[in-house]
Amino acid sequence: MSEKPKKKKNKDKDEKNADNLLERLHEKYDNGDVYKGFCKSVNDKKVPHSKGIMTYTNSDYYEGNWFEGKKHGAGIRSNLDGSSYEGHY
């Protein structure tokens, strides 16, 4: 039996993927908003990415999906006045 040749790893691709791995983040921003969830590095800055909750200074909050710092996909926005929106962003 002959063994299959091993594939060479693409070092540049592996390093790029390692830089973009998701991490957990619990961050209070200068404006008082608080994010708790997953993040990834974009331009050397950790931004919300994947699933997380942002609680705004006025106590409104968004719970759902994020993509590179922006609400993206399914989520729920609940407001202090009791109103809410559930849908896609």
Secondary structure, DSSP 8 states (H G I E B T S, - for coil): ----------HHHHHHHHHT--EEEEEE-TTS-EEEEEEEEETTEEEEEEEEEEE-TTS-EEEEEEETTEEEEEEEEE-TTS-EEEEE-
